[in-house]
């Protein structure tokens, strides 16, 4: 199954519809690409770390060796109701 299909099914299961569903699915796909391709976090070691509840280690780029974390593009303090909306999250080092 493709990342796009998994993202679409996930947002549908979460109850997102219309523009919110598209934005959230697009954010999931984009963040997956960043984690996998640009940061190298979705390799066997990174997946093993996540299966143990740990953040994966960045293996590519300027943040190599650091733990991956997630931050909000739109800060929670500004729009708290978007706290759990994946489209407002962004991977960072």
N, CA, C and O atoms as a CHARMM CRD file, in Angstrom:
* protein
*
  372
    1    1 UNK  N      0.85000  -1.16900   0.00000 PROA 1      0.00000
    2    1 UNK  CA     0.00000   0.00000   0.00000 PROA 1      0.00000
    3    1 UNK  C      0.90200   1.24000   0.00000 PROA 1      0.00000
    4    1 UNK  O      1.93600   1.25000   0.66800 PROA 1      0.00000
    5    2 UNK  N      0.52200   2.26900  -0.73500 PROA 2      0.00000
    6    2 UNK  CA     1.33100   3.48300  -0.82200 PROA 2      0.00000
    7    2 UNK  C      1.14400   4.36500   0.41500 PROA 2      0.00000
    8    2 UNK  O      0.15000   4.25300   1.13300 PROA 2      0.00000
    9    3 UNK  N      2.10800   5.23300   0.64300 PROA 3      0.00000
   10    3 UNK  CA     2.02400   6.19100   1.74300 PROA 3      0.00000
   11    3 UNK  C      0.78900   7.08000   1.56900 PROA 3      0.00000
   12    3 UNK  O      0.09500   7.39500   2.53600 PROA 3      0.00000
   13    4 UNK  N      0.53200   7.47200   0.34200 PROA 4      0.00000
   14    4 UNK  CA    -0.63400   8.31300   0.06900 PROA 4      0.00000
   15    4 UNK  C     -1.93400   7.62600   0.44400 PROA 4      0.00000
   16    4 UNK  O     -2.83000   8.25400   1.00700 PROA 4      0.00000
   17    5 UNK  N     -2.04500   6.33800   0.13500 PROA 5      0.00000
   18    5 UNK  CA    -3.26400   5.58300   0.45600 PROA 5      0.00000
   19    5 UNK  C     -3.41700   5.40700   1.96800 PROA 5      0.00000
   20    5 UNK  O     -4.51500   5.54600   2.50700 PROA 5      0.00000
   21    6 UNK  N     -2.32000   5.10300   2.64100 PROA 6      0.00000
   22    6 UNK  CA    -2.36200   4.95900   4.10700 PROA 6      0.00000
   23    6 UNK  C     -2.77700   6.28700   4.74000 PROA 6      0.00000
   24    6 UNK  O     -3.61000   6.31100   5.64500 PROA 6      0.00000
   25    7 UNK  N     -2.19600   7.39500   4.26300 PROA 7      0.00000
   26    7 UNK  CA    -2.54000   8.71400   4.80800 PROA 7      0.00000
   27    7 UNK  C     -4.01200   9.02400   4.57900 PROA 7      0.00000
   28    7 UNK  O     -4.68600   9.51600   5.48500 PROA 7      0.00000
   29    8 UNK  N     -4.52100   8.74600   3.38800 PROA 8      0.00000
   30    8 UNK  CA    -5.92900   9.00400   3.08200 PROA 8      0.00000
   31    8 UNK  C     -6.84300   8.16900   3.97700 PROA 8      0.00000
   32    8 UNK  O     -7.84600   8.67200   4.48200 PROA 8      0.00000
   33    9 UNK  N     -6.50200   6.90500   4.17300 PROA 9      0.00000
   34    9 UNK  CA    -7.30900   6.04400   5.04000 PROA 9      0.00000
   35    9 UNK  C     -7.24400   6.49800   6.49300 PROA 9      0.00000
   36    9 UNK  O     -8.24000   6.43000   7.21300 PROA 9      0.00000
   37   10 UNK  N     -6.07800   6.95700   6.92300 PROA 10     0.00000
   38   10 UNK  CA    -5.91300   7.41000   8.31000 PROA 10     0.00000
   39   10 UNK  C     -6.75800   8.64800   8.58600 PROA 10     0.00000
   40   10 UNK  O     -7.43000   8.72100   9.61500 PROA 10     0.00000
   41   11 UNK  N     -6.73000   9.62300   7.67700 PROA 11     0.00000
   42   11 UNK  CA    -7.51800  10.83400   7.92000 PROA 11     0.00000
   43   11 UNK  C     -9.00900  10.55000   7.82700 PROA 11     0.00000
   44   11 UNK  O     -9.79900  11.16400   8.54400 PROA 11     0.00000
   45   12 UNK  N     -9.40300   9.63500   6.96100 PROA 12     0.00000
   46   12 UNK  CA   -10.81300   9.24500   6.89300 PROA 12     0.00000
   47   12 UNK  C    -11.24300   8.56900   8.19200 PROA 12     0.00000
   48   12 UNK  O    -12.32100   8.85300   8.71500 PROA 12     0.00000
   49   13 UNK  N    -10.39900   7.67100   8.71400 PROA 13     0.00000
   50   13 UNK  CA   -10.71200   6.98100   9.96900 PROA 13     0.00000
   51   13 UNK  C    -10.78000   7.95500  11.14300 PROA 13     0.00000
   52   13 UNK  O    -11.52400   7.73700  12.09800 PROA 13     0.00000
   53   14 UNK  N     -9.98900   9.03900  11.06100 PROA 14     0.00000
   54   14 UNK  CA    -9.99900  10.04700  12.12500 PROA 14     0.00000
   55   14 UNK  C    -11.18500  11.00300  11.99700 PROA 14     0.00000
   56   14 UNK  O    -11.41600  11.83600  12.87200 PROA 14     0.00000
   57   15 UNK  N    -11.93300  10.87500  10.89900 PROA 15     0.00000
   58   15 UNK  CA   -13.11400  11.70400  10.72600 PROA 15     0.00000
   59   15 UNK  C    -12.89500  13.01200   9.98700 PROA 15     0.00000
   60   15 UNK  O    -13.79800  13.84600   9.92100 PROA 15     0.00000
   61   16 UNK  N    -11.70000  13.20100   9.42800 PROA 16     0.00000
   62   16 UNK  CA   -11.43600  14.42000   8.65600 PROA 16     0.00000
   63   16 UNK  C    -12.18600  14.34300   7.32400 PROA 16     0.00000
   64   16 UNK  O    -12.32600  13.26900   6.73900 PROA 16     0.00000
   65   17 UNK  N    -12.65600  15.47900   6.86300 PROA 17     0.00000
   66   17 UNK  CA   -13.37500  15.54100   5.59400 PROA 17     0.00000
   67   17 UNK  C    -12.90000  16.74700   4.78700 PROA 17     0.00000
   68   17 UNK  O    -12.33300  17.69000   5.34100 PROA 17     0.00000
   69   18 UNK  N    -13.13000  16.71200   3.49300 PROA 18     0.00000
   70   18 UNK  CA   -12.90200  17.83000   2.57900 PROA 18     0.00000
   71   18 UNK  C    -11.48100  18.39100   2.66600 PROA 18     0.00000
   72   18 UNK  O    -10.50300  17.64600   2.61600 PROA 18     0.00000
   73   19 UNK  N    -11.38500  19.72700   2.79900 PROA 19     0.00000
   74   19 UNK  CA   -10.07500  20.39200   2.78100 PROA 19     0.00000
   75   19 UNK  C     -9.20800  19.93300   3.94700 PROA 19     0.00000
   76   19 UNK  O     -8.00000  19.76500   3.77800 PROA 19     0.00000
   77   20 UNK  N     -9.78900  19.72800   5.11700 PROA 20     0.00000
   78   20 UNK  CA    -9.00800  19.28200   6.27200 PROA 20     0.00000
   79   20 UNK  C     -8.38900  17.91200   6.00600 PROA 20     0.00000
   80   20 UNK  O     -7.24900  17.65500   6.39000 PROA 20     0.00000
   81   21 UNK  N     -9.14000  17.04100   5.35100 PROA 21     0.00000
   82   21 UNK  CA    -8.61900  15.71300   5.02100 PROA 21     0.00000
   83   21 UNK  C     -7.46200  15.81700   4.03900 PROA 21     0.00000
   84   21 UNK  O     -6.43900  15.15400   4.20900 PROA 21     0.00000
   85   22 UNK  N     -7.61900  16.64400   3.01900 PROA 22     0.00000
   86   22 UNK  CA    -6.53900  16.81000   2.02100 PROA 22     0.00000
   87   22 UNK  C     -5.29500  17.41800   2.64900 PROA 22     0.00000
   88   22 UNK  O     -4.18700  16.93400   2.42000 PROA 22     0.00000
   89   23 UNK  N     -5.46500  18.47800   3.44200 PROA 23     0.00000
   90   23 UNK  CA    -4.31400  19.12400   4.08700 PROA 23     0.00000
   91   23 UNK  C     -3.58200  18.16800   5.01600 PROA 23     0.00000
   92   23 UNK  O     -2.35200  18.11000   5.01800 PROA 23     0.00000
   93   24 UNK  N     -4.34200  17.42200   5.80200 PROA 24     0.00000
   94   24 UNK  CA    -3.73300  16.50200   6.75400 PROA 24     0.00000
   95   24 UNK  C     -3.04500  15.34600   6.04800 PROA 24     0.00000
   96   24 UNK  O     -1.93400  14.96900   6.42100 PROA 24     0.00000
   97   25 UNK  N     -3.68700  14.77700   5.03600 PROA 25     0.00000
   98   25 UNK  CA    -3.05700  13.68700   4.27900 PROA 25     0.00000
   99   25 UNK  C     -1.78900  14.17600   3.60000 PROA 25     0.00000
  100   25 UNK  O     -0.77500  13.47700   3.60600 PROA 25     0.00000
  101   26 UNK  N     -1.83300  15.36900   3.01300 PROA 26     0.00000
  102   26 UNK  CA    -0.63900  15.93300   2.37600 PROA 26     0.00000
  103   26 UNK  C      0.48300  16.13200   3.38400 PROA 26     0.00000
  104   26 UNK  O      1.64500  15.86100   3.08000 PROA 26     0.00000
  105   27 UNK  N      0.14500  16.60700   4.58800 PROA 27     0.00000
  106   27 UNK  CA     1.15900  16.80900   5.63400 PROA 27     0.00000
  107   27 UNK  C      1.78300  15.48000   6.05600 PROA 27     0.00000
  108   27 UNK  O      2.99300  15.39800   6.26200 PROA 27     0.00000
  109   28 UNK  N      0.95300  14.43700   6.18400 PROA 28     0.00000
  110   28 UNK  CA     1.47400  13.12400   6.53600 PROA 28     0.00000
  111   28 UNK  C      2.44900  12.61000   5.48100 PROA 28     0.00000
  112   28 UNK  O      3.51900  12.10100   5.81400 PROA 28     0.00000
  113   29 UNK  N      2.08000  12.74300   4.22400 PROA 29     0.00000
  114   29 UNK  CA     2.93900  12.27700   3.13100 PROA 29     0.00000
  115   29 UNK  C      4.23700  13.08000   3.09900 PROA 29     0.00000
  116   29 UNK  O      5.31800  12.51000   2.95300 PROA 29     0.00000
  117   30 UNK  N      4.13200  14.39800   3.23400 PROA 30     0.00000
  118   30 UNK  CA     5.31700  15.26100   3.22400 PROA 30     0.00000
  119   30 UNK  C      6.25100  14.92500   4.39400 PROA 30     0.00000
  120   30 UNK  O      7.46200  14.80600   4.20700 PROA 30     0.00000
  121   31 UNK  N      5.69300  14.77200   5.58900 PROA 31     0.00000
  122   31 UNK  CA     6.52300  14.45900   6.75400 PROA 31     0.00000
  123   31 UNK  C      7.14700  13.07200   6.64400 PROA 31     0.00000
  124   31 UNK  O      8.27400  12.86300   7.09400 PROA 31     0.00000
  125   32 UNK  N      6.42800  12.12700   6.05200 PROA 32     0.00000
  126   32 UNK  CA     6.99800  10.79800   5.81900 PROA 32     0.00000
  127   32 UNK  C      8.20100  10.90600   4.89500 PROA 32     0.00000
  128   32 UNK  O      9.23800  10.29200   5.14300 PROA 32     0.00000
  129   33 UNK  N      8.06100  11.68500   3.83100 PROA 33     0.00000
  130   33 UNK  CA     9.17000  11.86900   2.89000 PROA 33     0.00000
  131   33 UNK  C     10.37700  12.50500   3.58000 PROA 33     0.00000
  132   33 UNK  O     11.51000  12.07000   3.37500 PROA 33     0.00000
  133   34 UNK  N     10.13600  13.52600   4.39100 PROA 34     0.00000
  134   34 UNK  CA    11.23900  14.17600   5.11200 PROA 34     0.00000
  135   34 UNK  C     11.93500  13.17100   6.02500 PROA 34     0.00000
  136   34 UNK  O     13.16200  13.07200   6.02100 PROA 34     0.00000
  137   35 UNK  N     11.15100  12.42500   6.80900 PROA 35     0.00000
  138   35 UNK  CA    11.74300  11.46900   7.75900 PROA 35     0.00000
  139   35 UNK  C     12.48800  10.35400   7.04300 PROA 35     0.00000
  140   35 UNK  O     13.56800   9.95000   7.47400 PROA 35     0.00000
  141   36 UNK  N     11.91800   9.85400   5.95100 PROA 36     0.00000
  142   36 UNK  CA    12.52300   8.71900   5.24900 PROA 36     0.00000
  143   36 UNK  C     13.68000   9.13100   4.35700 PROA 36     0.00000
  144   36 UNK  O     14.77300   8.57300   4.45700 PROA 36     0.00000
  145   37 UNK  N     13.45300  10.09000   3.49800 PROA 37     0.00000
  146   37 UNK  CA    14.41100  10.42300   2.45300 PROA 37     0.00000
  147   37 UNK  C     15.45800  11.43100   2.89100 PROA 37     0.00000
  148   37 UNK  O     16.65700  11.20300   2.73000 PROA 37     0.00000
  149   38 UNK  N     15.01000  12.52400   3.43600 PROA 38     0.00000
  150   38 UNK  CA    15.92700  13.61300   3.75200 PROA 38     0.00000
  151   38 UNK  C     16.68900  13.39600   5.05500 PROA 38     0.00000
  152   38 UNK  O     17.84100  13.81300   5.17700 PROA 38     0.00000
  153   39 UNK  N     16.05100  12.74300   6.03500 PROA 39     0.00000
  154   39 UNK  CA    16.69200  12.54300   7.33600 PROA 39     0.00000
  155   39 UNK  C     17.13500  11.10200   7.57400 PROA 39     0.00000
  156   39 UNK  O     17.93000  10.84800   8.47800 PROA 39     0.00000
  157   40 UNK  N     16.63700  10.15800   6.78400 PROA 40     0.00000
  158   40 UNK  CA    17.03300   8.75700   6.92200 PROA 40     0.00000
  159   40 UNK  C     16.56400   8.08900   8.20100 PROA 40     0.00000
  160   40 UNK  O     17.18800   7.13500   8.66500 PROA 40     0.00000
  161   41 UNK  N     15.48200   8.57400   8.77400 PROA 41     0.00000
  162   41 UNK  CA    15.01400   8.07000  10.07400 PROA 41     0.00000
  163   41 UNK  C     14.17500   6.80100  10.00800 PROA 41     0.00000
  164   41 UNK  O     13.95700   6.15000  11.03000 PROA 41     0.00000
  165   42 UNK  N     13.70300   6.44300   8.81600 PROA 42     0.00000
  166   42 UNK  CA    12.82000   5.28500   8.72800 PROA 42     0.00000
  167   42 UNK  C     13.56200   4.04100   8.25400 PROA 42     0.00000
  168   42 UNK  O     12.98800   3.17900   7.58800 PROA 42     0.00000
  169   43 UNK  N     14.83900   3.95900   8.60400 PROA 43     0.00000
  170   43 UNK  CA    15.61600   2.75000   8.31400 PROA 43     0.00000
  171   43 UNK  C     15.32100   1.72300   9.40300 PROA 43     0.00000
  172   43 UNK  O     14.51800   1.98400  10.29900 PROA 43     0.00000
  173   44 UNK  N     15.96000   0.56700   9.33400 PROA 44     0.00000
  174   44 UNK  CA    15.69000  -0.50900  10.31400 PROA 44     0.00000
  175   44 UNK  C     15.96100  -0.04900  11.74300 PROA 44     0.00000
  176   44 UNK  O     15.18600  -0.35500  12.64900 PROA 44     0.00000
  177   45 UNK  N     17.05200   0.68200  11.95100 PROA 45     0.00000
  178   45 UNK  CA    17.39000   1.14300  13.30800 PROA 45     0.00000
  179   45 UNK  C     16.35600   2.14200  13.81800 PROA 45     0.00000
  180   45 UNK  O     15.95000   2.08000  14.97900 PROA 45     0.00000
  181   46 UNK  N     15.92700   3.06600  12.95100 PROA 46     0.00000
  182   46 UNK  CA    14.92500   4.05000  13.35100 PROA 46     0.00000
  183   46 UNK  C     13.58500   3.41200  13.66700 PROA 46     0.00000
  184   46 UNK  O     12.92500   3.79000  14.63500 PROA 46     0.00000
  185   47 UNK  N     13.18400   2.44900  12.85600 PROA 47     0.00000
  186   47 UNK  CA    11.92600   1.73700  13.11900 PROA 47     0.00000
  187   47 UNK  C     12.00800   0.94600  14.41300 PROA 47     0.00000
  188   47 UNK  O     11.02800   0.86300  15.15400 PROA 47     0.00000
  189   48 UNK  N     13.17500   0.36200  14.69200 PROA 48     0.00000
  190   48 UNK  CA    13.35800  -0.37600  15.94800 PROA 48     0.00000
  191   48 UNK  C     13.27100   0.57500  17.14100 PROA 48     0.00000
  192   48 UNK  O     12.66800   0.23600  18.15900 PROA 48     0.00000
  193   49 UNK  N     13.86800   1.75900  17.02300 PROA 49     0.00000
  194   49 UNK  CA    13.77700   2.75300  18.10200 PROA 49     0.00000
  195   49 UNK  C     12.31500   3.12900  18.35800 PROA 49     0.00000
  196   49 UNK  O     11.86900   3.18100  19.50400 PROA 49     0.00000
  197   50 UNK  N     11.57700   3.39000  17.27800 PROA 50     0.00000
  198   50 UNK  CA    10.17300   3.77000  17.43800 PROA 50     0.00000
  199   50 UNK  C      9.33800   2.64100  18.02500 PROA 50     0.00000
  200   50 UNK  O      8.40200   2.89500  18.78300 PROA 50     0.00000
  201   51 UNK  N      9.66600   1.38900  17.68300 PROA 51     0.00000
  202   51 UNK  CA     8.90100   0.27100  18.23800 PROA 51     0.00000
  203   51 UNK  C      9.12400   0.13900  19.74200 PROA 51     0.00000
  204   51 UNK  O      8.31200  -0.46500  20.44400 PROA 51     0.00000
  205   52 UNK  N     10.23200   0.70700  20.23500 PROA 52     0.00000
  206   52 UNK  CA    10.51700   0.72000  21.67900 PROA 52     0.00000
  207   52 UNK  C     10.04600   2.01000  22.34000 PROA 52     0.00000
  208   52 UNK  O     10.32100   2.24300  23.51700 PROA 52     0.00000
  209   53 UNK  N      9.32200   2.86400  21.57200 PROA 53     0.00000
  210   53 UNK  CA     8.79800   4.09900  22.13200 PROA 53     0.00000
  211   53 UNK  C      9.77900   5.24400  22.14600 PROA 53     0.00000
  212   53 UNK  O      9.52700   6.26400  22.78900 PROA 53     0.00000
  213   54 UNK  N     10.89900   5.10100  21.44600 PROA 54     0.00000
  214   54 UNK  CA    11.91200   6.15200  21.38600 PROA 54     0.00000
  215   54 UNK  C     11.80700   6.89000  20.06000 PROA 54     0.00000
  216   54 UNK  O     11.24700   6.37300  19.09300 PROA 54     0.00000
  217   55 UNK  N     12.34700   8.09500  20.02400 PROA 55     0.00000
  218   55 UNK  CA    12.41700   8.84600  18.76800 PROA 55     0.00000
  219   55 UNK  C     13.56600   8.28600  17.94200 PROA 55     0.00000
  220   55 UNK  O     14.59400   7.90200  18.49900 PROA 55     0.00000
  221   56 UNK  N     13.40700   8.23400  16.61800 PROA 56     0.00000
  222   56 UNK  CA    14.50400   7.74800  15.77700 PROA 56     0.00000
  223   56 UNK  C     15.63400   8.76900  15.70900 PROA 56     0.00000
  224   56 UNK  O     15.43300   9.96000  15.94700 PROA 56     0.00000
  225   57 UNK  N     16.82100   8.27900  15.38200 PROA 57     0.00000
  226   57 UNK  CA    17.99800   9.12800  15.24000 PROA 57     0.00000
  227   57 UNK  C     18.14100   9.55400  13.78600 PROA 57     0.00000
  228   57 UNK  O     18.01600   8.73500  12.87500 PROA 57     0.00000
  229   58 UNK  N     18.40600  10.84300  13.57300 PROA 58     0.00000
  230   58 UNK  CA    18.63400  11.37700  12.23600 PROA 58     0.00000
  231   58 UNK  C     19.97500  10.83600  11.74200 PROA 58     0.00000
  232   58 UNK  O     20.98100  10.93800  12.44300 PROA 58     0.00000
  233   59 UNK  N     19.99100  10.25600  10.52500 PROA 59     0.00000
  234   59 UNK  CA    21.22800   9.67800   9.99500 PROA 59     0.00000
  235   59 UNK  C     21.75800  10.39900   8.76600 PROA 59     0.00000
  236   59 UNK  O     22.81300  10.04000   8.24300 PROA 59     0.00000
  237   60 UNK  N     21.02800  11.42500   8.29500 PROA 60     0.00000
  238   60 UNK  CA    21.44900  12.18200   7.11600 PROA 60     0.00000
  239   60 UNK  C     21.30600  13.67500   7.37800 PROA 60     0.00000
  240   60 UNK  O     20.47000  14.10000   8.17500 PROA 60     0.00000
  241   61 UNK  N     22.11800  14.45100   6.70800 PROA 61     0.00000
  242   61 UNK  CA    21.95900  15.89800   6.73900 PROA 61     0.00000
  243   61 UNK  C     22.63300  16.56500   7.91100 PROA 61     0.00000
  244   61 UNK  O     23.37300  15.92400   8.65800 PROA 61     0.00000
  245   62 UNK  N     22.38000  17.85800   8.07800 PROA 62     0.00000
  246   62 UNK  CA    23.07900  18.64400   9.09600 PROA 62     0.00000
  247   62 UNK  C     22.72500  18.25800  10.53400 PROA 62     0.00000
  248   62 UNK  O     23.45900  18.61000  11.45800 PROA 62     0.00000
  249   63 UNK  N     21.62500  17.54500  10.74100 PROA 63     0.00000
  250   63 UNK  CA    21.21200  17.14400  12.09200 PROA 63     0.00000
  251   63 UNK  C     21.57000  15.70300  12.41300 PROA 63     0.00000
  252   63 UNK  O     21.05100  15.13100  13.37100 PROA 63     0.00000
  253   64 UNK  N     22.45400  15.11300  11.61600 PROA 64     0.00000
  254   64 UNK  CA    22.88000  13.72500  11.79700 PROA 64     0.00000
  255   64 UNK  C     23.30700  13.48600  13.24700 PROA 64     0.00000
  256   64 UNK  O     24.06800  14.25800  13.83100 PROA 64     0.00000
  257   65 UNK  N     22.78500  12.38100  13.80800 PROA 65     0.00000
  258   65 UNK  CA    23.11900  12.00400  15.17800 PROA 65     0.00000
  259   65 UNK  C     22.15200  12.52900  16.22000 PROA 65     0.00000
  260   65 UNK  O     22.20100  12.09800  17.37200 PROA 65     0.00000
  261   66 UNK  N     21.27300  13.45100  15.84700 PROA 66     0.00000
  262   66 UNK  CA    20.30400  13.99100  16.79500 PROA 66     0.00000
  263   66 UNK  C     19.00900  13.20400  16.73300 PROA 66     0.00000
  264   66 UNK  O     18.70300  12.56500  15.72600 PROA 66     0.00000
  265   67 UNK  N     18.24300  13.25700  17.83000 PROA 67     0.00000
  266   67 UNK  CA    16.93200  12.62100  17.85700 PROA 67     0.00000
  267   67 UNK  C     15.93700  13.45500  17.07600 PROA 67     0.00000
  268   67 UNK  O     15.94700  14.68300  17.15600 PROA 67     0.00000
  269   68 UNK  N     15.07900  12.79000  16.32100 PROA 68     0.00000
  270   68 UNK  CA    14.01600  13.47100  15.58800 PROA 68     0.00000
  271   68 UNK  C     12.94400  13.90200  16.57700 PROA 68     0.00000
  272   68 UNK  O     12.64800  13.18000  17.52900 PROA 68     0.00000
  273   69 UNK  N     12.36100  15.07400  16.35600 PROA 69     0.00000
  274   69 UNK  CA    11.20200  15.46200  17.14400 PROA 69     0.00000
  275   69 UNK  C     10.23100  16.18600  16.24900 PROA 69     0.00000
  276   69 UNK  O     10.55000  16.52700  15.11000 PROA 69     0.00000
  277   70 UNK  N      9.05900  16.41600  16.76100 PROA 70     0.00000
  278   70 UNK  CA     7.98300  17.03200  16.00000 PROA 70     0.00000
  279   70 UNK  C      7.60400  18.33000  16.68400 PROA 70     0.00000
  280   70 UNK  O      7.53300  18.39300  17.91100 PROA 70     0.00000
  281   71 UNK  N      7.36400  19.36100  15.89900 PROA 71     0.00000
  282   71 UNK  CA     6.95900  20.64700  16.42600 PROA 71     0.00000
  283   71 UNK  C      5.74900  21.13400  15.63200 PROA 71     0.00000
  284   71 UNK  O      5.43900  20.59700  14.56900 PROA 71     0.00000
  285   72 UNK  N      5.09400  22.11800  16.13500 PROA 72     0.00000
  286   72 UNK  CA     3.92400  22.68300  15.46300 PROA 72     0.00000
  287   72 UNK  C      4.33500  23.80900  14.53300 PROA 72     0.00000
  288   72 UNK  O      5.11600  24.68100  14.91300 PROA 72     0.00000
  289   73 UNK  N      3.80800  23.79300  13.31000 PROA 73     0.00000
  290   73 UNK  CA     4.00100  24.91000  12.38800 PROA 73     0.00000
  291   73 UNK  C      3.20500  26.09900  12.91500 PROA 73     0.00000
  292   73 UNK  O      3.70000  27.22600  12.94400 PROA 73     0.00000
  293   74 UNK  N      1.97400  25.83800  13.32800 PROA 74     0.00000
  294   74 UNK  CA     1.13300  26.85100  13.96800 PROA 74     0.00000
  295   74 UNK  C      1.19000  26.55700  15.46900 PROA 74     0.00000
  296   74 UNK  O      0.67200  25.52900  15.90600 PROA 74     0.00000
  297   75 UNK  N      1.80100  27.42300  16.25800 PROA 75     0.00000
  298   75 UNK  CA     1.97800  27.13300  17.69100 PROA 75     0.00000
  299   75 UNK  C      0.66500  26.89000  18.42300 PROA 75     0.00000
  300   75 UNK  O     -0.34100  27.54800  18.15800 PROA 75     0.00000
  301   76 UNK  N      0.68900  25.93400  19.34900 PROA 76     0.00000
  302   76 UNK  CA    -0.48900  25.63200  20.17200 PROA 76     0.00000
  303   76 UNK  C     -0.97800  26.85800  20.92000 PROA 76     0.00000
  304   76 UNK  O     -2.18200  27.04800  21.08500 PROA 76     0.00000
  305   77 UNK  N     -0.05000  27.69000  21.37300 PROA 77     0.00000
  306   77 UNK  CA    -0.43100  28.87800  22.14500 PROA 77     0.00000
  307   77 UNK  C     -1.27300  29.84200  21.31200 PROA 77     0.00000
  308   77 UNK  O     -2.08200  30.59000  21.86100 PROA 77     0.00000
  309   78 UNK  N     -1.08800  29.82900  20.00000 PROA 78     0.00000
  310   78 UNK  CA    -1.82100  30.73900  19.12200 PROA 78     0.00000
  311   78 UNK  C     -3.19700  30.18900  18.77600 PROA 78     0.00000
  312   78 UNK  O     -4.19000  30.91400  18.83000 PROA 78     0.00000
  313   79 UNK  N     -3.26000  28.89000  18.41800 PROA 79     0.00000
  314   79 UNK  CA    -4.53200  28.26300  18.03400 PROA 79     0.00000
  315   79 UNK  C     -4.61100  26.88800  18.71300 PROA 79     0.00000
  316   79 UNK  O     -4.32800  25.87100  18.08000 PROA 79     0.00000
  317   80 UNK  N     -4.99300  26.85500  19.99700 PROA 80     0.00000
  318   80 UNK  CA    -4.98300  25.59000  20.74100 PROA 80     0.00000
  319   80 UNK  C     -5.86800  24.49900  20.15400 PROA 80     0.00000
  320   80 UNK  O     -5.58800  23.31400  20.34000 PROA 80     0.00000
  321   81 UNK  N     -6.93600  24.87800  19.44600 PROA 81     0.00000
  322   81 UNK  CA    -7.82800  23.85600  18.88600 PROA 81     0.00000
  323   81 UNK  C     -7.17500  23.07000  17.75800 PROA 81     0.00000
  324   81 UNK  O     -7.71100  22.04100  17.34700 PROA 81     0.00000
  325   82 UNK  N     -6.03200  23.52400  17.24300 PROA 82     0.00000
  326   82 UNK  CA    -5.31400  22.78800  16.20100 PROA 82     0.00000
  327   82 UNK  C     -4.21700  21.88900  16.77900 PROA 82     0.00000
  328   82 UNK  O     -3.42200  21.32700  16.02600 PROA 82     0.00000
  329   83 UNK  N     -4.16800  21.75200  18.07900 PROA 83     0.00000
  330   83 UNK  CA    -3.11300  20.98700  18.74400 PROA 83     0.00000
  331   83 UNK  C     -2.93700  19.59000  18.17600 PROA 83     0.00000
  332   83 UNK  O     -1.80000  19.15500  17.99400 PROA 83     0.00000
  333   84 UNK  N     -4.00300  18.87500  17.89000 PROA 84     0.00000
  334   84 UNK  CA    -3.91300  17.49600  17.41300 PROA 84     0.00000
  335   84 UNK  C     -4.13100  17.34400  15.92000 PROA 84     0.00000
  336   84 UNK  O     -4.33500  16.22600  15.44700 PROA 84     0.00000
  337   85 UNK  N     -4.09600  18.42800  15.16600 PROA 85     0.00000
  338   85 UNK  CA    -4.27000  18.37700  13.71700 PROA 85     0.00000
  339   85 UNK  C     -2.90200  18.17500  13.08100 PROA 85     0.00000
  340   85 UNK  O     -2.03800  19.04800  13.15700 PROA 85     0.00000
  341   86 UNK  N     -2.71200  17.02700  12.45900 PROA 86     0.00000
  342   86 UNK  CA    -1.40700  16.65100  11.92600 PROA 86     0.00000
  343   86 UNK  C     -0.90800  17.63800  10.88400 PROA 86     0.00000
  344   86 UNK  O      0.30200  17.81700  10.74800 PROA 86     0.00000
  345   87 UNK  N     -1.79300  18.27900  10.15200 PROA 87     0.00000
  346   87 UNK  CA    -1.37200  19.23900   9.13300 PROA 87     0.00000
  347   87 UNK  C     -0.62000  20.41500   9.73900 PROA 87     0.00000
  348   87 UNK  O      0.04700  21.15000   9.01000 PROA 87     0.00000
  349   88 UNK  N     -0.70700  20.61500  11.05400 PROA 88     0.00000
  350   88 UNK  CA     0.00000  21.73100  11.69600 PROA 88     0.00000
  351   88 UNK  C      1.32300  21.29200  12.30800 PROA 88     0.00000
  352   88 UNK  O      1.97800  22.08600  12.98300 PROA 88     0.00000
  353   89 UNK  N      1.73000  20.04600  12.08800 PROA 89     0.00000
  354   89 UNK  CA     2.98100  19.54100  12.64300 PROA 89     0.00000
  355   89 UNK  C      4.07200  19.57000  11.58500 PROA 89     0.00000
  356   89 UNK  O      3.79300  19.52400  10.38700 PROA 89     0.00000
  357   90 UNK  N      5.28900  19.64300  12.02900 PROA 90     0.00000
  358   90 UNK  CA     6.44300  19.64400  11.12700 PROA 90     0.00000
  359   90 UNK  C      7.58300  18.90300  11.81400 PROA 90     0.00000
  360   90 UNK  O      7.84500  19.10700  12.99900 PROA 90     0.00000
  361   91 UNK  N      8.24900  18.05000  11.06400 PROA 91     0.00000
  362   91 UNK  CA     9.42400  17.39000  11.60100 PROA 91     0.00000
  363   91 UNK  C     10.54500  18.38700  11.74500 PROA 91     0.00000
  364   91 UNK  O     10.72400  19.25000  10.88500 PROA 91     0.00000
  365   92 UNK  N     11.29000  18.28400  12.80000 PROA 92     0.00000
  366   92 UNK  CA    12.47500  19.10700  12.96200 PROA 92     0.00000
  367   92 UNK  C     13.52500  18.25700  13.67800 PROA 92     0.00000
  368   92 UNK  O     13.23100  17.14600  14.11800 PROA 92     0.00000
  369   93 UNK  N     14.71400  18.76300  13.79200 PROA 93     0.00000
  370   93 UNK  CA    15.79300  17.96100  14.39500 PROA 93     0.00000
  371   93 UNK  C     15.56000  17.72200  15.84700 PROA 93     0.00000
  372   93 UNK  O     16.37000  17.06600  16.50300 PROA 93     0.00000
